[in-house]
Amino acid sequence: MNTNNNTMENAAESQVYTLPDIMRIFRFGRTKTLRLCKEGVLPVVKVGKTYISNQAMIDRWMLEHEGSEIDIIY
């Protein structure tokens, strides 16, 4: 059993992503990312004025939305 890989995987899943990280992951601009966060579309938690997420939340969200189309109304 390789515990080093498990430790690295757990560290990646527990890493907190802030808005700039989420923008980079989804390749959206700031305005679109903020709108999707506020509308509850993206897998985030709001702490104060800050939106955060982690890899586990994003992975789960991607699996749940696989093959679906998400409409963005402006």
C-alpha positions in Angstrom: 0.0 0.0 0.0 1.4 3.4 -1.0 0.4 5.8 1.7 2.3 8.7 0.0 -0.2 8.7 -3.0 -3.2 8.6 -0.6 -1.7 11.5 1.3 -1.2 13.5 -1.9 -4.8 12.7 -3.1 -6.2 13.8 0.3 -4.2 17.0 0.2 -5.5 17.8 -3.3 -9.1 17.2 -2.3 -8.8 19.3 0.8 -7.2 22.2 -1.0 -9.5 25.2 -0.9 -10.1 26.9 -4.2 -10.9 30.6 -4.2 -12.6 32.6 -7.0 -9.4 33.0 -9.1 -8.8 29.3 -8.9 -12.4 28.5 -9.9 -12.1 30.9 -12.8 -8.9 29.1 -13.9 -10.5 25.7 -13.6 -13.6 26.4 -15.5 -11.9 29.0 -17.9 -14.6 31.6 -17.3 -14.1 35.3 -16.8 -14.7 37.0 -13.4 -18.2 38.2 -14.3 -19.5 34.9 -15.5 -17.9 33.0 -12.6 -19.4 35.3 -10.1 -22.8 35.1 -11.7 -22.7 31.3 -11.8 -21.7 31.2 -8.1 -24.4 33.6 -7.0 -27.0 31.6 -9.0 -26.0 28.4 -7.3 -24.9 26.8 -10.6 -21.2 26.1 -9.7 -20.3 23.9 -6.8 -19.2 26.5 -4.3 -19.8 27.5 -0.7 -20.1 31.2 0.3 -18.1 32.1 3.4 -18.7 35.8 4.2 -18.2 37.5 0.8 -15.9 34.7 -0.5 -16.8 31.8 -2.7 -14.8 28.6 -2.1 -14.7 25.1 -3.5 -12.4 22.1 -3.5 -11.6 19.3 -6.0 -14.0 16.8 -4.5 -16.9 19.2 -4.9 -15.9 20.0 -8.5 -15.5 16.3 -9.4 -18.9 15.4 -7.9 -20.5 18.3 -9.7 -18.9 17.3 -13.1 -20.2 13.7 -12.7 -23.7 14.9 -11.8 -23.8 17.2 -14.8 -22.1 14.9 -17.3 -23.8 15.2 -20.7 -26.2 17.9 -19.6 -26.4 21.5 -20.9 -26.4 24.3 -18.5 -28.2 27.4 -19.8 -26.8 30.8 -18.7 -29.4 33.6 -19.0 -28.0 37.1 -19.0 
